[in-house]
Amino acid sequence: MKRIITYGSFDLLHYGHINLLRRAKALGDYLIVALSEDDFNTQKGKSCYFSYEKRKQLLEAIRYVDLVIPESSWEQKSSDMHEYHIDIFVMGDDWKGKFDYLKDNGVEVIYLPRTPEISTTRIKSDLNLDKA
């Protein structure tokens, strides 16, 4: 069984997120989503519209997602590869090269193209939520 993992905040869930999750799941058999916790988002300088629990609930309802785990730090990625026996690490191509070090853990690292016309940042801007 091939196990895939991806990471993110997945705030204001949209079809770009679904495209990423669908393509990630197509690479293997079991997709784990490491969802950024609220405190970690704050550390990254991001604020989410929905709480961690609400975002987790949304992700768990998506048929491509098999398991949602919390992401609480940048450093946990290496330990997650071992703990969850990950074969493939997937991120959007805006992170290209950033996580290549995970190849040292025997993990295939794939950067998938993003859906160009949609992003949470754009939605927030269009709705003026970034000013809230």
DSSP file (Angstrom, degrees, kcal/mol; ACC not computed):
  #  RESIDUE AA STRUCTURE BP1 BP2  ACC     N-H-->O    O-->H-N    N-H-->O    O-->H-N    TCO  KAPPA ALPHA  PHI   PSI    X-CA   Y-CA   Z-CA
    1    1 A M              0   0    0      0, 0.0     2,-0.5     0, 0.0    27,-0.0   0.000 360.0 360.0 360.0 129.3    0.0    0.0    0.0
    2    2 A K        -     0   0    0     85,-0.1    27,-2.5    84,-0.0    28,-1.8  -0.785 360.0-156.0 -90.9 127.9    1.3    3.4   -1.0
    3    3 A R  E     -a   30   0A   0     -2,-0.5    84,-2.7    82,-0.3    85,-2.2  -0.900   8.8-168.8-109.1 130.0    0.9    6.1    1.7
    4    4 A I  E     -ab  31  88A   0     26,-3.0    28,-2.8    -2,-0.5     2,-0.4  -0.872   1.6-167.9-116.6 146.6    0.8    9.8    0.7
    5    5 A I  E     +ab  32  89A   0     83,-2.2    85,-2.9    -2,-0.3     2,-0.3  -0.992   6.5 177.2-133.8 145.4    0.9   12.9    2.9
    6    6 A T  E     -ab  33  90A   0     26,-1.9    28,-3.3    -2,-0.4     2,-0.3  -0.953  14.0-147.0-138.6 161.0    0.3   16.5    2.3
    7    7 A Y  E     +a   34   0A   0     83,-0.5     2,-0.3    -2,-0.3    28,-0.2  -0.908  32.0 111.9-128.7 151.7    0.3   19.6    4.6
    8    8 A G  E     -a   35   0A   0     26,-1.9    28,-2.6    -2,-0.3    63,-0.1  -0.935  62.9-101.3 166.7 176.2   -1.6   22.8    4.7
    9    9 A S        -     0   0    0     -2,-0.3    -1,-0.1    26,-0.2    26,-0.1   0.781  38.1-163.2 -89.3 -33.4   -4.1   25.1    6.4
   10   10 A F        +     0   0    0      1,-0.2     3,-0.5    -3,-0.1     2,-0.2   0.877  23.8 169.5  49.4  45.5   -7.0   24.3    4.0
   11   11 A D        +     0   0    0      1,-0.2    -1,-0.2     2,-0.0     3,-0.1  -0.609  61.5  13.1 -86.1 149.7   -8.9   27.4    5.1
   12   12 A L  S    S-     0   0    0     -2,-0.2    -1,-0.2     1,-0.1    -2,-0.1   0.956  98.0-132.0  46.8  59.4  -12.0   28.4    3.1
   13   13 A L        +     0   0    0     -3,-0.5     2,-0.2     1,-0.1    -1,-0.1  -0.062  38.8 169.4 -44.4 129.7  -11.9   25.0    1.3
   14   14 A H    >>  -     0   0    0     -3,-0.1     4,-1.8   104,-0.0     3,-0.8  -0.823  50.7 -85.8-140.8 177.3  -12.3   25.5   -2.4
   15   15 A Y  H 3> S+     0   0    0      1,-0.3     4,-2.5    -2,-0.2     5,-0.1   0.733 121.6  61.9 -65.0 -22.7  -12.0   23.5   -5.7
   16   16 A G  H 3> S+     0   0    0      2,-0.2     4,-2.1     1,-0.2    -1,-0.3   0.906 105.3  47.6 -65.5 -40.8   -8.2   24.1   -5.9
   17   17 A H  H <> S+     0   0    0     -3,-0.8     4,-2.7     2,-0.2    -2,-0.2   0.928 111.6  50.4 -62.2 -45.1   -7.9   22.2   -2.6
   18   18 A I  H  X S+     0   0    0     -4,-1.8     4,-2.8     1,-0.2     5,-0.2   0.914 108.7  52.1 -61.5 -42.8  -10.1   19.5   -3.9
   19   19 A N  H  X S+     0   0    0     -4,-2.5     4,-2.4     2,-0.2     5,-0.2   0.923 111.0  47.7 -58.0 -44.9   -8.0   19.2   -7.1
   20   20 A L  H  X S+     0   0    0     -4,-2.1     4,-2.5     1,-0.2    -2,-0.2   0.934 113.9  46.3 -61.7 -47.0   -4.8   18.9   -5.0
   21   21 A L  H  X S+     0   0    0     -4,-2.7     4,-2.5     2,-0.2    -2,-0.2   0.892 112.6  50.2 -65.4 -40.0   -6.3   16.2   -2.8
   22   22 A R  H  X S+     0   0    0     -4,-2.8     4,-1.7    -5,-0.2    -1,-0.2   0.930 113.8  44.6 -63.2 -46.0   -7.7   14.3   -5.7
   23   23 A R  H  < S+     0   0    0     -4,-2.4     4,-0.5    -5,-0.2    -2,-0.2   0.868 113.2  51.4 -68.8 -36.0   -4.4   14.3   -7.6
   24   24 A A  H >< S+     0   0    0     -4,-2.5     3,-1.5    -5,-0.2     4,-0.3   0.943 110.0  48.7 -64.1 -47.1   -2.5   13.4   -4.4
   25   25 A K  H >< S+     0   0    0     -4,-2.5     3,-1.8     1,-0.3    -1,-0.2   0.848 101.9  63.9 -62.6 -33.9   -4.8   10.4   -3.7
   26   26 A A  T 3< S+     0   0    0     -4,-1.7    -1,-0.3     1,-0.3    -2,-0.2   0.666  92.1  66.5 -64.5 -15.8   -4.4    9.2   -7.3
   27   27 A L  T <  S-     0   0    0     -3,-1.5    -1,-0.3    -4,-0.5     2,-0.2   0.593 118.9 -20.6 -80.5 -11.3   -0.6    8.7   -6.5
   28   28 A G  S <  S-     0   0    0     -3,-1.8   -25,-0.2    -4,-0.3     3,-0.1  -0.743  74.6 -79.7-165.3-149.0   -1.3    5.9   -4.1
   29   29 A D  S    S+     0   0    0    -27,-2.5     2,-0.4     1,-0.3   -26,-0.2   0.702  99.6  38.8-113.2 -27.9   -3.8    4.2   -1.8
   30   30 A Y  E     -a    3   0A   0    -28,-1.8   -26,-3.0     2,-0.0     2,-0.6  -0.971  62.9-159.9-139.1 117.2   -4.0    6.1    1.5
   31   31 A L  E     -a    4   0A   0     -2,-0.4    35,-2.3    33,-0.3    36,-1.5  -0.872   4.7-169.9-106.9 123.5   -3.9    9.9    1.8
   32   32 A I  E     -ac   5  67A   0    -28,-2.8   -26,-1.9    -2,-0.6     2,-0.6  -0.919   6.8-157.8-106.7 132.8   -3.0   11.6    5.1
   33   33 A V  E     -ac   6  68A   0     34,-2.8    36,-2.5    -2,-0.5     2,-0.8  -0.958   5.1-153.8-111.6 120.0   -3.6   15.4    5.4
   34   34 A A  E     -ac   7  69A   0    -28,-3.3   -26,-1.9    -2,-0.6     2,-0.5  -0.845  19.6-156.1 -91.6 110.2   -1.5   17.1    8.1
   35   35 A L  E     -ac   8  70A   0     34,-3.0    36,-2.9    -2,-0.8   -26,-0.2  -0.769  17.4-116.2 -97.0 125.0   -3.7   20.1    8.9
   36   36 A S  E     - c   0  71A   0    -28,-2.6    36,-0.2    -2,-0.5    -1,-0.1  -0.371  30.3-129.9 -61.4 126.3   -2.0   23.2   10.4
   37   37 A E     >  -     0   0    0     34,-2.8     4,-2.4    -2,-0.1     5,-0.2  -0.331  23.5-107.6 -71.3 160.3   -3.3   23.9   14.0
   38   38 A D  H  > S+     0   0    0      1,-0.2     4,-2.1     2,-0.2     5,-0.1   0.901 119.1  50.1 -57.5 -45.3   -4.5   27.4   14.8
   39   39 A D  H  > S+     0   0    0      1,-0.2     4,-2.1     2,-0.2    -1,-0.2   0.885 110.3  50.4 -62.9 -38.9   -1.4   28.2   17.0
   40   40 A F  H  > S+     0   0    0     31,-0.2     4,-1.7     2,-0.2    -1,-0.2   0.903 108.3  52.3 -66.9 -40.6    0.9   27.0   14.2
   41   41 A N  H  <>S+     0   0    0     -4,-2.4     5,-3.1     1,-0.2     4,-0.3   0.909 108.1  52.0 -59.5 -41.1   -0.9   29.2   11.7
   42   42 A T  H ><5S+     0   0    0     -4,-2.1     3,-1.4     1,-0.2    -2,-0.2   0.912 107.2  52.2 -60.8 -43.1   -0.4   32.2   14.1
   43   43 A Q  H 3<5S+     0   0    0     -4,-2.1    -1,-0.2     1,-0.3    -2,-0.2   0.841 108.6  51.4 -60.7 -33.4    3.3   31.4   14.3
   44   44 A K  T 3<5S-     0   0    0     -4,-1.7    -1,-0.3     2,-0.2    -2,-0.2   0.481 121.1-110.6 -82.0  -2.5    3.4   31.5   10.5
   45   45 A G  T < 5S+     0   0    0     -3,-1.4     2,-0.3    -4,-0.3    -3,-0.2   0.698  78.7 125.0  80.8  19.3    1.7   34.9   10.4
   46   46 A K      < -     0   0    0     -5,-3.1     2,-0.4    -6,-0.2    -1,-0.3  -0.838  44.2-160.0-110.8 148.0   -1.6   33.4    9.0
   47   47 A S        -     0   0    0     -2,-0.3     2,-0.3    -3,-0.1     3,-0.1  -0.997  11.9-147.0-125.5 135.8   -5.0   33.7   10.4
   48   48 A C        -     0   0    0     -2,-0.4     4,-0.1     1,-0.1   -38,-0.0  -0.746  12.8-143.9-101.0 146.5   -7.7   31.2    9.3
   49   49 A Y  S    S+     0   0    0     -2,-0.3     2,-0.3     2,-0.1    -1,-0.1   0.909  91.0  49.0 -69.5 -44.1  -11.4   32.0    9.0
   50   50 A F  S    S-     0   0    0      1,-0.1    -2,-0.1    -3,-0.1    -1,-0.0  -0.748  91.7-114.2 -99.9 146.4  -12.4   28.6   10.3
   51   51 A S     >  -     0   0    0     -2,-0.3     4,-2.6     1,-0.1     5,-0.2  -0.213  33.6-102.0 -68.5 164.9  -10.9   27.0   13.4
   52   52 A Y  H  > S+     0   0    0      1,-0.2     4,-2.9     2,-0.2     5,-0.2   0.927 122.6  52.4 -52.7 -48.7   -8.8   23.8   13.3
   53   53 A E  H  > S+     0   0    0      1,-0.2     4,-2.1     2,-0.2    -1,-0.2   0.881 110.9  46.2 -60.6 -39.8  -11.7   21.7   14.3
   54   54 A K  H  > S+     0   0    0      2,-0.2     4,-2.1     1,-0.2    -1,-0.2   0.912 113.8  48.2 -69.4 -42.3  -14.0   23.0   11.6
   55   55 A R  H  X S+     0   0    0     -4,-2.6     4,-2.3     1,-0.2    -2,-0.2   0.894 111.7  50.8 -63.9 -39.2  -11.3   22.7    8.9
   56   56 A K  H  X S+     0   0    0     -4,-2.9     4,-2.6    -5,-0.2    -2,-0.2   0.913 108.2  52.4 -62.5 -44.0  -10.6   19.1   10.1
   57   57 A Q  H  X S+     0   0    0     -4,-2.1     4,-0.8    -5,-0.2    -2,-0.2   0.904 109.9  48.9 -59.4 -43.4  -14.3   18.3    9.9
   58   58 A L  H >< S+     0   0    0     -4,-2.1     3,-0.8     1,-0.2     4,-0.3   0.937 112.1  47.7 -63.1 -46.8  -14.5   19.6    6.3
   59   59 A L  H >< S+     0   0    0     -4,-2.3     3,-1.7     1,-0.2     6,-0.3   0.887 106.5  57.2 -63.1 -39.3  -11.4   17.6    5.2
   60   60 A E  H 3< S+     0   0    0     -4,-2.6    -1,-0.2     1,-0.3    -2,-0.2   0.728 100.9  59.0 -65.2 -20.3  -12.7   14.4    6.9
   61   61 A A  T << S+     0   0    0     -4,-0.8     2,-0.5    -3,-0.8    -1,-0.3   0.531  84.1  98.3 -84.9  -6.3  -15.8   14.7    4.7
   62   62 A I  S X  S-     0   0    0     -3,-1.7     3,-1.5    -4,-0.3    -3,-0.0  -0.711  72.3-140.3 -88.3 129.1  -13.8   14.5    1.5
   63   63 A R  T 3  S+     0   0    0     -2,-0.5    -1,-0.1     1,-0.3    -4,-0.0   0.709  98.5  58.6 -63.4 -21.6  -13.7   11.1   -0.1
   64   64 A Y  T 3  S+     0   0    0     -5,-0.1     2,-0.5   -34,-0.1   -33,-0.3   0.706  90.5  84.3 -79.2 -19.1  -10.0   11.4   -1.1
   65   65 A V    <   +     0   0    0     -3,-1.5   -33,-0.1    -6,-0.3     3,-0.1  -0.738  46.3 173.8 -94.1 124.5   -8.9   12.0    2.5
   66   66 A D        +     0   0    0    -35,-2.3     2,-0.3    -2,-0.5   -34,-0.2   0.766  69.9   9.0 -96.5 -30.9   -8.3    8.9    4.7
   67   67 A L  E     -c   32   0A   0    -36,-1.5   -34,-2.8     2,-0.0     2,-0.5  -0.985  56.6-155.2-153.6 138.0   -6.8   10.5    7.8
   68   68 A V  E     +c   33   0A   0     -2,-0.3   -34,-0.2   -36,-0.2   -36,-0.0  -0.975  19.4 178.9-115.0 127.3   -6.4   14.1    9.1
   69   69 A I  E     -c   34   0A   0    -36,-2.5   -34,-3.0    -2,-0.5     2,-0.2  -0.872  32.2-100.2-121.7 157.1   -3.6   14.7   11.6
   70   70 A P  E     -c   35   0A   0      0, 0.0     2,-0.6     0, 0.0   -34,-0.2  -0.550  23.0-152.4 -78.5 141.9   -2.5   17.9   13.3
   71   71 A E  E     +c   36   0A   0    -36,-2.9   -34,-2.8    -2,-0.2   -31,-0.2  -0.969  25.1 161.9-109.4 119.5    0.5   19.9   12.1
   72   72 A S        +     0   0    0     -2,-0.6     2,-0.3     1,-0.3    -1,-0.1   0.509  60.2  13.2-116.8  -8.3    2.0   21.9   14.9
   73   73 A S    >   -     0   0    0      1,-0.1     3,-0.6     0, 0.0    -1,-0.3  -0.989  65.2-117.3-161.4 159.7    5.5   22.7   13.7
   74   74 A W  T >  S+     0   0    0     -2,-0.3     3,-1.2     1,-0.2    -1,-0.1   0.868 111.3  61.6 -63.7 -36.5    7.7   22.8   10.6
   75   75 A E  T >> S+     0   0    0      1,-0.3     3,-0.7     2,-0.1     4,-0.6   0.677  84.4  75.3 -69.2 -19.0   10.0   20.2   12.2
   76   76 A Q  H <> S+     0   0    0     -3,-0.6     4,-2.7     1,-0.2    -1,-0.3   0.669  72.7  84.3 -71.4 -14.3    7.4   17.5   12.5
   77   77 A K  H <> S+     0   0    0     -3,-1.2     4,-1.8     1,-0.2    -1,-0.2   0.914  89.2  48.9 -57.3 -46.2    7.6   16.6    8.8
   78   78 A S  H <> S+     0   0    0     -3,-0.7     4,-1.1     1,-0.2    -1,-0.2   0.923 113.9  45.5 -61.0 -44.3   10.6   14.3    9.1
   79   79 A S  H  X S+     0   0    0     -4,-0.6     4,-3.0     1,-0.2    -1,-0.2   0.857 108.3  57.7 -69.1 -33.2    9.1   12.4   12.1
   80   80 A D  H  X S+     0   0    0     -4,-2.7     4,-2.5     1,-0.2     6,-0.3   0.882  99.0  60.1 -61.7 -37.0    5.7   12.1   10.3
   81   81 A M  H  <>S+     0   0    0     -4,-1.8     5,-2.2    -5,-0.2    -1,-0.2   0.896 114.7  35.0 -58.2 -40.1    7.4   10.3    7.4
   82   82 A H  H ><5S+     0   0    0     -4,-1.1     3,-0.9    -3,-0.2    -2,-0.2   0.924 116.7  51.7 -79.5 -47.4    8.6    7.6    9.8
   83   83 A E  H 3<5S+     0   0    0     -4,-3.0    -2,-0.2     1,-0.3    -3,-0.2   0.861 120.7  33.6 -60.4 -37.6    5.6    7.5   12.1
   84   84 A Y  T 3<5S-     0   0    0     -4,-2.5    -1,-0.3    -5,-0.2    -2,-0.2   0.319 105.7-122.7-104.3   7.9    3.0    7.1    9.3
   85   85 A H  T < 5 -     0   0    0     -3,-0.9   -82,-0.3    -4,-0.2     2,-0.2   0.932  40.6-164.9  53.1  54.9    5.3    5.1    6.9
   86   86 A I      < +     0   0    0     -5,-2.2   -82,-0.2    -6,-0.3    -1,-0.2  -0.501  26.9 178.2 -79.1 136.2    5.0    7.6    4.1
   87   87 A D  S    S+     0   0    0    -84,-2.7    21,-2.8     1,-0.3     2,-0.4   0.746  72.8  30.7 -98.7 -37.3    6.0    6.7    0.6
   88   88 A I  E     -bd   4 108A   0    -85,-2.2   -83,-2.2    19,-0.2     2,-0.5  -0.989  60.7-160.2-134.2 128.5    5.1   10.0   -1.2
   89   89 A F  E     -bd   5 109A   0     19,-3.3    21,-3.0    -2,-0.4     2,-0.4  -0.925  19.3-168.5-104.0 128.0    5.1   13.6    0.1
   90   90 A V  E     +bd   6 110A   0    -85,-2.9   -83,-0.5    -2,-0.5     2,-0.3  -0.962  15.0 156.6-125.3 135.2    3.0   16.0   -1.9
   91   91 A M  E     - d   0 111A   0     19,-1.9    21,-2.6    -2,-0.4   -83,-0.1  -0.952  47.6 -85.3-143.7 164.6    2.7   19.8   -1.9
   92   92 A G  E >   - d   0 112A   0     -2,-0.3     3,-2.0    19,-0.2     4,-0.0  -0.365  44.4-111.5 -66.2 153.1    1.7   22.5   -4.3
   93   93 A D  G >  S+     0   0    0     19,-2.5     3,-1.3     1,-0.3    -1,-0.1   0.541 109.6  79.8 -71.5  -4.4    4.4   23.7   -6.7
   94   94 A D  G 3  S+     0   0    0     18,-0.3    -1,-0.3     1,-0.2    -2,-0.0   0.642  94.9  50.8 -71.3 -11.6    4.6   27.1   -5.0
   95   95 A W  G X  S+     0   0    0     -3,-2.0     3,-2.4     2,-0.0     4,-0.5   0.226  82.5 157.1-102.1  10.4    6.7   25.2   -2.4
   96   96 A K  T <  S+     0   0    0     -3,-1.3    -3,-0.1     1,-0.3    -4,-0.0  -0.075  70.1   3.3 -47.9 126.6    9.0   23.6   -5.1
   97   97 A G  T >  S+     0   0    0      1,-0.1     3,-1.1     0, 0.0    -1,-0.3   0.090 101.5 103.8  88.4 -22.1   12.4   22.6   -3.6
   98   98 A K  T <  S+     0   0    0     -3,-2.4     3,-0.2     1,-0.2    -2,-0.1   0.801  89.3  32.1 -65.1 -31.0   11.5   23.6    0.0
   99   99 A F  T >  S+     0   0    0     -4,-0.5     3,-1.9     1,-0.1    -1,-0.2   0.134  78.2 115.5-116.6  20.5   10.9   20.0    1.2
  100  100 A D  G X   +     0   0    0     -3,-1.1     3,-2.1     1,-0.3     4,-0.3   0.763  64.2  75.9 -60.8 -24.4   13.5   18.1   -1.0
  101  101 A Y  G >  S+     0   0    0      1,-0.3     3,-1.4    -4,-0.2    -1,-0.3   0.726  79.3  72.8 -60.3 -20.2   15.3   17.2    2.2
  102  102 A L  G X >S+     0   0    0     -3,-1.9     3,-1.8     1,-0.3     5,-1.1   0.703  77.8  75.7 -69.7 -17.0   12.6   14.6    2.9
  103  103 A K  G X 5S+     0   0    0     -3,-2.1     3,-2.0     1,-0.3    -1,-0.3   0.804  83.0  67.9 -60.4 -27.9   14.1   12.5    0.1
  104  104 A D  G < 5S+     0   0    0     -3,-1.4    -1,-0.3    -4,-0.3    -2,-0.2   0.694  93.1  59.0 -64.9 -18.2   16.8   11.6    2.6
  105  105 A N  G < 5S-     0   0    0     -3,-1.8    -1,-0.3    -4,-0.2    -2,-0.2   0.299 125.9-102.6 -90.8   8.1   14.0    9.8    4.5
  106  106 A G  T < 5S+     0   0    0     -3,-2.0     2,-0.4     1,-0.3    -3,-0.2   0.711  79.9 136.7  79.0  20.1   13.4    7.5    1.5
  107  107 A V      < -     0   0    0     -5,-1.1     2,-0.4   -19,-0.0    -1,-0.3  -0.833  56.6-126.2-104.5 136.4   10.3    9.5    0.6
  108  108 A E  E     -d   88   0A   0    -21,-2.8   -19,-3.3    -2,-0.4     2,-0.5  -0.677  25.2-150.3 -76.6 131.6    9.4   10.5   -3.0
  109  109 A V  E     -d   89   0A   0     -2,-0.4     2,-0.4   -21,-0.2   -19,-0.2  -0.926  17.1-179.4-110.2 122.1    8.7   14.3   -3.0
  110  110 A I  E     -d   90   0A   0    -21,-3.0   -19,-1.9    -2,-0.5     2,-0.6  -0.977  16.2-159.4-125.8 131.5    6.2   15.6   -5.6
  111  111 A Y  E     -d   91   0A   0     -2,-0.4   -19,-0.2   -21,-0.2   -18,-0.1  -0.940  17.6-155.8-109.5 112.7    5.2   19.2   -6.2
  112  112 A L  E     -d   92   0A   0    -21,-2.6   -19,-2.5    -2,-0.6   -18,-0.3  -0.648  24.7-102.8 -90.0 143.2    1.8   19.3   -8.0
  113  113 A P        -     0   0    0      0, 0.0     2,-0.1     0, 0.0    -1,-0.1  -0.365  39.1-124.7 -60.5 139.4    0.8   22.3  -10.1
  114  114 A R        -     0   0    0      1,-0.1     3,-0.1    -2,-0.0     5,-0.1  -0.412  27.7 -98.4 -79.3 160.3   -1.7   24.6   -8.3
  115  115 A T    >   -     0   0    0      1,-0.2     3,-1.5     3,-0.1   -99,-0.1  -0.749  43.0-149.4 -77.1 110.0   -5.1   25.5   -9.7
  116  116 A P  T 3  S+     0   0    0      0, 0.0    -1,-0.2     0, 0.0    -2,-0.0   0.759  82.5  51.0 -64.4 -31.5   -4.0   28.9  -11.0
  117  117 A E  T 3  S+     0   0    0     -3,-0.1     2,-0.4     1,-0.0    -2,-0.0   0.453 105.7  57.4 -90.2   2.6   -7.1   30.9  -10.8
  118  118 A I    <   +     0   0    0     -3,-1.5     2,-0.3  -104,-0.0    -3,-0.1  -0.989  50.3 146.4-137.6 141.6   -8.1   30.1   -7.2
  119  119 A S     >  -     0   0    0     -2,-0.4     4,-2.3     1,-0.1     5,-0.2  -0.959  52.0-116.0-161.1 157.2   -6.5   30.5   -3.8
  120  120 A T  H  > S+     0   0    0     -2,-0.3     4,-2.8     1,-0.2     5,-0.2   0.893 117.7  56.1 -62.2 -38.9   -7.6   31.2   -0.3
  121  121 A T  H  > S+     0   0    0      1,-0.2     4,-2.2     2,-0.2    -1,-0.2   0.915 108.3  47.0 -59.2 -43.6   -5.6   34.4   -0.4
  122  122 A R  H  > S+     0   0    0      2,-0.2     4,-3.2     1,-0.2     5,-0.2   0.919 111.3  50.8 -66.1 -42.8   -7.5   35.5   -3.5
  123  123 A I  H  X S+     0   0    0     -4,-2.3     4,-2.2     1,-0.2     6,-0.3   0.943 111.5  47.9 -59.2 -47.6  -10.9   34.6   -1.9
  124  124 A K  H  <>S+     0   0    0     -4,-2.8     5,-2.9     1,-0.2     6,-1.0   0.903 113.9  47.3 -60.5 -40.9  -10.0   36.6    1.2
  125  125 A S  H ><5S+     0   0    0     -4,-2.2     3,-1.2     3,-0.2    -2,-0.2   0.941 111.2  50.2 -65.3 -47.5   -8.9   39.6   -0.9
  126  126 A D  H 3<5S+     0   0    0     -4,-3.2    -1,-0.2     1,-0.3    -2,-0.2   0.841 118.1  39.7 -60.2 -34.0  -12.0   39.4   -3.1
  127  127 A L  T 3<5S-     0   0    0     -4,-2.2    -1,-0.3    -5,-0.2    -2,-0.2   0.372 111.2-121.0 -95.9   3.6  -14.3   39.3    0.0
  128  128 A N  T X 5S+     0   0    0     -3,-1.2     3,-0.8    -4,-0.3    -3,-0.2   0.774  72.5 133.8  59.7  28.3  -12.1   41.9    1.9
  129  129 A L  G > < +     0   0    0     -5,-2.9     3,-0.9    -6,-0.3    -4,-0.2   0.696  57.9  70.4 -78.3 -18.7  -11.6   39.2    4.6
  130  130 A D  G 3  S+     0   0    0     -6,-1.0    -1,-0.2     1,-0.2    -5,-0.1   0.619  96.1  53.8 -73.6  -9.5   -7.9   40.0    4.7
  131  131 A K  G <         0   0    0     -3,-0.8    -1,-0.2    -7,-0.3    -2,-0.2   0.565 360.0 360.0 -95.0 -11.7   -8.7   43.4    6.3
  132  132 A A    <         0   0    0     -3,-0.9    -1,-0.2    -4,-0.2    -2,-0.1   0.484 360.0 360.0 -73.3 360.0  -10.7   41.8    9.1
